């Protein structure tokens, strides 16, 4: 098996990579997390999904590719330039809602349906508003975070924050947790009660 032999990339993956290069975006999602997200999303028919940290839309493209026609996803980022680009890329897909706003405020004020999967790829939902975010999951819902292995672009002190987050997540009794030293370091959790 060759894990780097990745097939069936989302249709718009190449377009998004071109946008990354055009605007000099240096934090695109890893292909491996994309494949995992697509597989997890596909396991939740008619699912309701949340992405915290849209970025340039690479991980979103994988999640959308795994969704059924009656699924839906909300993706949030506070960068108007990025959300503008991503909104244009996904404008014809009625299943996708792109929001440009502060993720922490959105989490605190959200009162809609709970989610089948939350991919927290931003500070809010991961390092802040963690408990509020986990409360937005249905029982059986999945919480996914990446970048848990030390990254070269981490600022001083971030490695300790990541270690502390892992300790917090490991003791949660209402979730099953799997840590994977794969891709950029992934934690996958399922809400059990």
C-alpha positions in Angstrom: 0.0 0.0 0.0 1.2 3.5 -0.9 -0.6 6.1 1.1 0.9 8.9 -1.1 -1.0 7.5 -4.2 -4.0 9.7 -3.7 -6.7 9.3 -6.3 -10.1 10.9 -6.8 -9.1 14.4 -5.7 -12.1 16.8 -5.6 -12.9 18.3 -9.0 -12.0 21.8 -7.9 -8.8 20.8 -6.0 -6.5 21.9 -8.9 -8.3 25.3 -9.1 -7.9 25.9 -5.4 -4.2 25.0 -5.6 -3.8 27.5 -8.4 -5.5 30.2 -6.1 -3.1 29.3 -3.3 -0.2 30.0 -5.6 -1.7 33.1 -7.1 -2.3 34.8 -3.7 0.7 33.3 -1.9 -1.3 31.3 0.6 1.1 29.2 2.6 -1.1 27.2 4.9 -3.1 24.9 2.7 -4.5 21.7 4.2 -2.6 18.5 3.9 -3.8 16.0 1.3 -4.0 13.2 3.9 -6.4 15.1 6.2 -8.5 15.8 3.1 -8.9 12.1 2.3 -9.8 11.3 5.9 -12.4 14.1 6.0 -14.0 12.9 2.8 -14.2 9.4 4.1 -15.6 10.5 7.5 -18.2 12.9 5.9 -19.3 10.1 3.5 -20.1 8.0 6.6 -22.7 10.5 7.7 -25.5 10.4 5.1 -27.6 13.6 5.0 -25.1 15.0 7.4 -24.8 18.4 9.0 -21.1 19.5 9.0 -19.1 22.4 10.4 -15.6 23.6 9.4 -13.9 26.1 11.6 -11.2 27.8 9.6 -12.1 27.8 5.9 -8.6 29.0 4.7 -8.5 28.7 0.9 -11.0 25.9 0.8 -8.9 22.8 0.2 -10.2 20.7 3.2 -13.7 22.1 2.4 -13.4 20.7 -1.2 -12.7 17.2 0.2 -15.6 17.4 2.7 -18.0 18.6 0.0 -16.8 15.8 -2.3 -17.8 13.3 0.4 -21.3 14.8 1.1 -24.5 13.5 -0.3 -26.8 15.8 -2.2 -29.0 16.4 0.9 -26.1 17.1 3.3 -24.9 20.6 4.2 -21.8 22.3 5.5 -21.1 25.6 7.2 -17.5 26.9 6.9 -16.3 29.9 8.9 -13.2 32.1 8.6 -12.5 35.6 9.7 -10.4 36.5 6.6 -12.6 38.4 4.1 -10.1 37.9 1.2 -10.1 34.1 1.7 -13.9 33.8 2.3 -14.5 35.9 -0.8 -12.4 33.5 -2.9 -14.0 30.4 -1.4 -17.5 31.8 -1.8 -16.9 32.3 -5.5 -15.5 28.8 -5.9 -18.5 27.2 -4.1 -21.2 29.6 -5.2 -23.1 27.1 -7.3 -23.3 24.5 -4.5 -26.4 25.2 -2.3 -25.2 22.7 0.3 -22.3 25.0 1.2 -22.5 28.1 3.4 -19.4 30.3 3.8 -19.4 32.8 6.6 -16.9 35.5 7.2 -17.0 36.2 10.9 -15.2 35.7 14.2 -15.4 32.0 14.9 -15.5 32.4 18.7 -18.5 34.7 18.5 -20.3 32.4 16.0 -19.7 29.4 18.3 -21.1 31.2 21.3 -24.2 32.4 19.4 -25.1 29.4 17.3 -28.4 27.9 18.1 -29.2 25.7 15.1 -29.1 21.9 14.6 -26.2 19.9 16.1 -23.5 18.6 13.8 -22.5 15.2 12.6 -18.9 16.2 12.2 -16.8 19.3 13.2 -13.4 19.9 11.7 -11.8 22.5 13.9 -8.9 23.9 11.9 -8.7 27.3 13.6 -8.0 28.7 17.1 -11.8 28.9 17.9 -13.2 25.4 18.4 -9.8 24.0 19.2 -7.8 26.2 21.6 -10.7 28.5 22.6 -14.4 27.7 22.9 -13.5 24.0 23.0 -16.3 22.9 25.3 -18.9 25.0 23.5 -17.8 23.4 20.2 -17.9 19.9 21.5 -21.4 20.6 22.8 -22.5 21.3 19.2 -22.0 17.7 18.2 -24.7 15.1 18.1 -24.2 11.8 19.9 -22.2 9.7 17.4 -20.8 13.0 16.0 -17.1 13.3 15.1 -14.6 16.0 16.2 -11.5 16.2 14.1 -8.4 18.4 14.6 -5.1 18.3 12.8 -1.7 20.0 13.2 -1.1 18.3 16.6 2.4 17.2 15.7 4.9 20.1 16.1 5.0 22.2 12.9 7.9 24.3 11.7 5.8 27.4 11.6 4.6 27.2 15.2 5.4 30.3 17.3 7.3 29.9 20.5 5.1 28.3 23.2 2.6 26.7 20.8 3.9 23.2 21.4 3.0 23.5 25.0 -0.5 24.7 24.1 -0.9 21.6 21.9 0.3 19.3 24.6 -2.2 20.9 27.1 -5.1 20.5 24.6 -4.3 16.8 24.2 -4.3 16.3 27.9 -7.7 18.0 28.2 -9.2 15.9 25.4 -7.7 12.6 26.7 -9.7 12.8 29.9 -13.1 13.5 28.4 -15.4 10.7 29.5 -18.2 11.5 26.9 -15.9 10.9 23.9 -13.8 8.1 22.4 -10.5 9.4 21.2 -7.8 8.2 18.7 -4.5 10.0 18.3 -2.7 9.5 15.0 0.9 10.4 14.2 -0.1 10.7 10.6 -0.5 13.6 8.2 0.2 16.6 10.5 -0.9 14.8 13.6 -4.6 14.1 13.9 -7.0 13.6 16.8 -10.3 12.0 16.0 -13.0 11.8 18.6 -16.6 10.4 18.7 -19.2 11.7 21.1 -20.7 8.8 23.0 -23.1 10.5 25.4 
